[in-house]
Amino acid sequence: AVFSSALLASSDPSGGRSSSDNITMTEGMGPRLRSILYMGGAMSLHFGGYEFFRNACLALFTSSDYGFQSPAAFPLANGLVSPFSLILLWYYSQQLDQRGPRVALRSTTILSIFVVLCASGSLHLCRMGNLPAYLGQAIIGLTFLFQNSYQYLLYTQQWSFVGSVLTPDEGSR
């Protein structure tokens, strides 16, 4: 109760107006509370989507029809996750330096959505277009690397945002 009342009291944008003057449900909330609720929703979507994406990538990667049949493929791909993560981290640091944290979070989130959609569309085209198996395997391999790398980058940014909005006392509850 103390936590939520502190958030509500810390920034009342209504300026004493009655609740009937508010147009939307979130207008009566302070910007801090609204930010936390929106980021909580974004994090829920991110982690929910990640679970679907992870299971699909793993199934495709280990599939005898589309994936890699060699038992050495999975350990090799897992070994490549760290170097691939460095590439994503470099991209993120460039965004952070050039555009700031808000734009960096937005652009890396949009990049993640774009990669997932492109991978899905490309795999569908490979299957429908009767393209060579190595092309589909390359897409599956890159998607597997991305899937194992991007989620750490995004959730770290999301928690960093929440940490910047909450006070240390609020964050410890």
Summary of the structure (lengths in Angstrom):
residues: 173
radius of gyration: 21.0
end to end distance: 10.9
largest distance: 67.0
contacts: 443
relative contact order: 0.13
helix: 81%
strand: 0%
